[in-house]
Amino acid sequence: MNSPILALESYWLAQAMKYSTWLYPTVETVHIWGVGMLFGSVVLMDLRVLGLVKALDYSALSRLGIAVSLLGFSLAVLTGSMLFITHAGDLIASRLFILKMCLIFLLITNAVLLRMRVVINATTKAQAVISLVGWASVIGLGRWLAYV
């Protein structure tokens, strides 16, 4: 079927993730930290765009938020890749996983387009709402994947 994908499961790191008592839970914990950093900073920036956190300066919040979200995203991608290779065959066949990955791609595109905007208007606010709902959905899909 997907032999290159399935071959990932025999990679030494995937085997270590499967059989080590502490490695998988440690990687999963760091993954959750990364997702938390990403989602937390996105929530603050999107709420500011929506005018719900007016006390925070937009440009300062944006600079800090982008730095934190990039760090969180990097951690999530690195650790998510490690989690993926452990169950690559099952995940690549999962519609939930494919939906989650597509949604992440669309949300990253939305974030880039949103941060390029200079003026906050109805379109920008709609993008912020899409971002909030989308990232919450990604988190939900990630949790569901553990149980289906």
C-alpha positions as CSV (number, residue, x, y, z in Angstrom):
1,M,0.0,0.0,0.0
2,N,2.1,2.9,1.3
3,S,5.4,1.1,1.7
4,P,7.6,4.3,2.1
5,I,5.2,5.4,4.8
6,L,5.0,2.0,6.5
7,A,8.8,1.8,6.4
8,L,8.9,4.8,8.7
9,E,7.6,2.5,11.5
10,S,10.7,0.4,11.3
11,Y,13.0,3.4,11.6
12,W,15.1,3.2,14.8
13,L,13.4,6.3,16.3
14,A,10.0,4.8,15.7
15,Q,11.1,1.6,17.4
16,A,12.5,3.6,20.3
17,M,9.3,5.5,20.6
18,K,7.3,2.2,20.7
19,Y,9.4,0.3,23.2
20,S,10.8,2.9,25.5
21,T,8.9,3.4,28.7
22,W,9.6,7.2,28.9
23,L,10.3,8.4,25.3
24,Y,6.7,8.4,23.9
25,P,5.1,10.1,26.9
26,T,7.9,12.7,27.0
27,V,7.6,13.5,23.3
28,E,3.8,13.6,23.6
29,T,4.2,16.0,26.6
30,V,6.5,18.3,24.6
31,H,4.0,18.1,21.7
32,I,1.2,19.3,24.0
33,W,3.4,22.2,25.2
34,G,4.1,23.2,21.6
35,V,0.4,23.1,20.8
36,G,-0.4,25.1,23.9
37,M,2.2,27.8,23.1
38,L,0.9,28.0,19.5
39,F,-2.8,28.0,20.5
40,G,-2.3,30.4,23.4
41,S,-0.5,33.0,21.3
42,V,-2.9,32.6,18.4
43,V,-5.9,33.1,20.8
44,L,-4.4,36.3,22.2
45,M,-3.5,37.7,18.8
46,D,-6.9,36.8,17.3
47,L,-8.8,38.2,20.3
48,R,-6.8,41.5,19.8
49,V,-7.8,41.6,16.1
50,L,-11.4,41.1,17.2
51,G,-11.1,44.1,19.6
52,L,-11.7,42.0,22.7
53,V,-8.3,42.6,24.2
54,K,-7.9,46.3,23.6
55,A,-5.5,46.8,26.6
56,L,-2.7,45.1,24.7
57,D,-0.7,47.0,22.1
58,Y,-1.3,45.3,18.8
59,S,2.2,45.6,17.4
60,A,4.0,44.5,20.6
61,L,1.5,41.6,21.1
62,S,2.0,40.7,17.4
63,R,5.8,40.6,17.7
64,L,5.7,38.5,20.9
65,G,2.8,36.3,19.7
66,I,4.5,35.5,16.4
67,A,7.7,34.5,18.1
68,V,5.9,32.3,20.7
69,S,3.6,30.8,18.0
70,L,6.6,30.0,15.8
71,L,8.4,28.3,18.7
72,G,5.2,26.4,19.6
73,F,4.6,25.4,16.0
74,S,8.2,24.2,15.6
75,L,7.9,22.0,18.7
76,A,4.6,20.7,17.6
77,V,5.9,19.8,14.1
78,L,9.1,18.2,15.4
79,T,7.3,16.1,18.1
80,G,4.3,15.5,15.9
81,S,6.6,13.9,13.3
82,M,8.1,11.7,16.0
83,L,4.6,10.6,17.1
84,F,3.6,10.1,13.4
85,I,6.4,7.7,12.5
86,T,5.4,5.5,15.5
87,H,2.0,4.8,13.9
88,A,2.5,6.0,10.3
89,G,0.5,3.2,8.6
90,D,-2.6,3.8,10.8
91,L,-2.4,7.6,10.6
92,I,-1.9,7.9,6.9
93,A,-5.1,5.8,6.4
94,S,-7.1,7.9,8.9
95,R,-9.5,10.4,7.5
96,L,-9.3,12.3,10.7
97,F,-5.5,12.6,10.4
98,I,-5.7,13.8,6.8
99,L,-8.4,16.3,7.8
100,K,-6.2,17.6,10.6
101,M,-3.2,18.0,8.4
102,C,-5.2,19.8,5.7
103,L,-6.7,22.1,8.3
104,I,-3.3,22.9,9.7
105,F,-2.1,23.8,6.2
106,L,-5.1,26.1,5.6
107,L,-4.7,27.7,9.0
108,I,-1.0,28.4,8.4
109,T,-2.0,30.0,5.1
110,N,-4.7,32.0,6.9
111,A,-2.2,33.1,9.6
112,V,0.3,34.3,7.0
113,L,-2.4,36.2,5.1
114,L,-3.8,37.7,8.4
115,R,-0.4,38.9,9.6
116,M,0.2,40.6,6.2
117,R,-2.8,42.8,6.7
118,V,-2.2,46.3,7.9
119,V,-5.8,47.4,8.5
120,I,-8.2,45.6,10.8
121,N,-11.5,45.3,9.0
122,A,-14.4,42.9,8.6
123,T,-12.2,40.5,6.5
124,T,-9.4,40.5,9.1
125,K,-12.0,39.8,11.8
126,A,-13.5,37.0,9.9
127,Q,-10.0,35.5,9.5
128,A,-9.4,35.8,13.2
129,V,-12.7,33.9,13.9
130,I,-11.7,31.2,11.3
131,S,-8.3,30.9,13.1
132,L,-9.9,30.5,16.6
133,V,-12.4,27.9,15.4
134,G,-9.9,26.2,13.2
135,W,-7.1,25.8,15.8
136,A,-9.6,24.6,18.4
137,S,-10.8,22.0,15.8
138,V,-7.2,20.9,15.2
139,I,-6.8,20.3,18.9
140,G,-10.1,18.3,19.0
141,L,-9.1,16.2,16.0
142,G,-5.7,15.5,17.6
143,R,-7.4,14.2,20.7
144,W,-9.9,12.1,18.7
145,L,-7.1,10.4,16.8
146,A,-5.9,8.9,20.0
147,Y,-9.2,7.0,20.4
148,V,-10.4,6.0,16.9
